Structure formats: C-alpha cells, structure tokens
Amino acid sequence: MEIGDWIRVESSYDRMARVDPEHYAPLMYRAAYHECRGELEEALVYYKKALLLNPRNEALKSNVSRLHNEASVESTSAPVVWGSLQL
C-alpha cells in the first residue's frame, strides 16, 4: 500500500469512531491496521480498548492474548543497548 492509502484507512477509522464512540468495531479495525503495519504495541492498545466495549468477543480476547505474548517475546529477544555497549 502507498502511504496515502494508509492515511486514508486511518482517517476512515477515526471517522467511524466519532460516529459511534461506544462501538468496538472501529477500535478493532484500528488495531488490525496497526498490526498490519507491524506496530504490535499500538495494536494491542486498540484491541484492549475494543475488548472493554465488547468483553465477550472471543476474537478480541484471542488477539489481545496473542499480541501480548508476541510483544513479550519481542521485548525479551531484542538486544539491550546500554551506552555504547550492546548486551
């Protein structure tokens, strides 16, 4: 996708959330958008917000759990840089 396409997608999710701020779907779509871009921590934030609005949604529960595990793995497998030393 081109950068302009991503901007349009993000903007449409913002509009959907303004129309019905109590509906979980715009937050879920926004989470999927961030996940597609590899922005897992941001995706997790939006999945959790959507889950608060729809706590019985099994797909949301699954996505929160999966991303939480993936984010944990990424943070522990990344090299630690302290000063100019990589540990």
C-alpha positions, 0 to 999 in steps of 0.5 A, a space after each residue: 500500500 502507498 502511504 496515502 492509502 494508509 492515511 486514508 484507512 486511518 482517517 476512515 477509522 477515526 471517522 467511524 469512531 466519532 460516529 459511534 464512540 461506544 462501538 468496538 468495531 472501529 477500535 478493532 479495525 484500528 488495531 488490525 491496521 496497526 498490526 498490519 503495519 507491524 506496530 504490535 504495541 499500538 495494536 494491542 492498545 486498540 484491541 484492549 480498548 475494543 475488548 472493554 466495549 465488547 468483553 465477550 468477543 472471543 476474537 478480541 480476547 484471542 488477539 489481545 492474548 496473542 499480541 501480548 505474548 508476541 510483544 513479550 517475546 519481542 521485548 525479551 529477544 531484542 538486544 539491550 543497548 546500554 551506552 555504547 555497549 550492546 548486551 
